[in-house]
Amino acid sequence: MPSRLARFQQTGDIHFLTFSCHDRLPYLSTPAARDLFEHTLEQIRRRYLFHVFGYVIMPEHVHLMVSESIRGGLDRTIQALKVSVSKQSAQRPFWLARYYDFNVHSEEKRVEKLRYMHRNPVTRGLVAHPEEWEWSSFRHYLTGEIGPVEIESFWTAGRREGLKLPGKMDYLPSTNPP
């Protein structure tokens, strides 16, 4: 394994990130642990000024789709998030040191990564349908539901503009359910 991973940051791209708990242990297996992560993600989002386009919290890992932060690099932002969560948790060490970072260059890739992350709980057998998993951005995309983490989406932009939005909408351009 290379000693230093190549990262392409400060590009203005959206980033699809994955990071795991230490030894892939299920430190995020309880609702309280997942709620703590969501709360901390929103605090860090506000502090470092970045957009969250999507997320899912799994028992032993997290997927995020985010913009680059205005205050500090993305690597420092993710470090602050991971340190804050670990300081509030009893498990030591909490996280693996590294994280996976994929630059999302197109709308096609953005939709692919959102579908992947939102279907992850279903694929793992945690729920039968993506909307049943509380700790993801799926329901926001499906209905505009306001959750603990502000999601940058059509819904959010519409609210900022004071637009009256429909009651339910697919977040994907196709007619297939996400």
C-alpha positions in Angstrom: 0.0 0.0 0.0 1.4 3.4 -0.9 2.5 5.5 2.1 0.7 8.6 0.8 -2.6 8.6 -1.1 -3.0 10.9 -4.1 -5.8 13.4 -3.4 -7.2 15.9 -5.9 -8.5 18.7 -3.8 -9.0 22.4 -4.3 -10.5 21.5 -7.7 -14.0 22.8 -7.0 -15.3 19.2 -7.5 -17.8 17.4 -5.3 -16.1 14.6 -3.3 -17.5 11.2 -2.6 -15.8 10.1 0.7 -15.8 6.8 2.6 -14.2 6.3 6.0 -14.3 3.4 8.4 -14.3 2.7 12.1 -11.1 1.2 13.5 -10.7 -2.5 12.4 -14.1 -2.0 10.7 -15.7 -2.5 14.1 -19.4 -1.5 14.3 -18.9 1.6 16.5 -21.9 3.2 14.7 -24.3 0.3 15.2 -26.5 2.1 17.7 -29.0 4.8 17.0 -27.3 7.0 19.6 -23.9 6.6 17.9 -25.4 7.4 14.4 -27.3 10.4 15.9 -24.0 11.7 17.4 -22.3 11.4 14.0 -25.2 13.3 12.3 -25.1 16.1 14.9 -21.3 16.4 14.7 -21.4 16.4 10.8 -23.9 19.4 10.9 -21.7 21.3 13.4 -18.6 20.8 11.3 -20.5 21.7 8.1 -21.5 25.0 9.6 -18.0 25.6 11.1 -16.0 24.8 7.9 -18.6 26.1 5.4 -19.2 23.2 3.0 -22.2 21.6 1.4 -23.4 18.1 2.1 -25.0 16.6 -1.0 -25.6 13.2 0.5 -24.6 10.8 3.3 -25.3 7.4 4.8 -24.1 6.2 8.2 -23.5 2.4 8.3 -22.6 0.4 11.4 -18.9 0.4 10.6 -18.4 3.1 8.0 -19.7 6.4 6.5 -20.3 7.6 3.0 -20.4 11.4 2.4 -20.8 13.5 -0.8 -19.6 16.9 0.0 -18.2 20.1 -1.5 -14.8 21.4 -0.6 -14.9 23.6 2.5 -14.3 27.3 2.5 -12.4 27.3 5.8 -9.5 24.9 5.5 -8.9 22.0 3.1 -11.1 19.0 2.8 -8.5 16.9 4.6 -8.6 19.2 7.6 -12.4 19.3 7.6 -12.7 15.5 7.6 -10.0 15.3 10.3 -12.0 17.7 12.5 -15.1 15.7 11.9 -13.4 12.4 12.8 -11.6 13.9 15.9 -14.9 15.5 17.2 -16.8 12.2 16.9 -14.0 10.2 18.5 -13.7 12.6 21.4 -17.4 12.2 22.2 -17.2 8.4 22.0 -15.9 5.8 24.4 -14.2 3.7 21.8 -10.5 4.2 21.3 -9.3 4.4 18.6 -12.5 5.1 16.8 -11.5 5.6 13.1 -9.1 4.2 10.7 -6.6 6.9 9.8 -7.3 7.2 6.1 -10.3 7.8 4.0 -11.3 7.1 0.4 -11.8 10.2 -1.8 -13.4 10.1 -5.3 -13.8 13.3 -7.3 -17.2 13.5 -8.8 -16.8 15.1 -12.2 -20.2 14.7 -13.8 -23.9 14.5 -13.1 -23.9 10.9 -14.1 -21.3 10.1 -11.4 -23.1 12.2 -8.8 -26.3 10.2 -9.4 -24.4 6.9 -9.4 -22.7 7.7 -6.1 -26.0 8.9 -4.5 -27.7 5.7 -5.6 -24.9 3.6 -4.2 -24.8 5.3 -0.8 -28.6 5.3 -0.4 -28.9 1.6 -1.4 -26.1 0.6 0.9 -28.4 -0.2 3.9 -30.7 -2.3 1.7 -27.7 -4.2 0.1 -26.4 -5.0 3.6 -29.9 -6.2 4.7 -30.4 -3.6 7.4 -33.7 -2.5 5.8 -35.9 -3.5 3.0 -36.2 0.0 1.4 -33.8 3.0 1.4 -36.4 5.3 3.0 -36.5 3.0 6.1 -32.9 3.8 7.1 -33.1 7.0 9.2 -29.4 7.9 9.0 -29.1 8.9 5.4 -30.1 11.7 3.1 -32.4 9.5 1.0 -35.7 10.8 2.6 -34.6 14.3 2.0 -34.2 13.6 -1.7 -37.5 11.7 -1.8 -39.8 14.1 0.0 -37.8 17.2 1.0 -37.8 16.2 4.6 -35.6 18.4 6.7 -33.3 16.3 8.8 -30.4 16.8 11.3 -27.9 17.6 8.4 -28.6 20.3 5.8 -28.5 18.7 2.4 -27.7 20.8 -0.6 -30.4 19.9 -3.1 -33.3 21.1 -5.3 -35.4 21.2 -2.1 -33.0 23.3 -0.2 -32.4 25.7 -3.0 -36.2 26.0 -3.5 -36.7 26.8 0.2 -34.0 29.5 0.0 -35.9 31.1 -2.9 -39.3 30.8 -1.2 -40.6 28.5 -3.9 -43.6 26.3 -3.4 -42.3 22.7 -4.0 -44.2 19.5 -4.8 -44.9 17.1 -2.0 -42.7 14.2 -3.3 -40.1 14.1 -6.0 -37.5 11.6 -7.3 -34.0 12.9 -7.0 -33.0 11.1 -10.1 -33.8 12.2 -13.7 -35.1 8.7 -14.6 -38.5 7.3 -13.7 -36.9 4.4 -11.8 -37.1 4.6 -8.0 -33.7 5.3 -6.4 
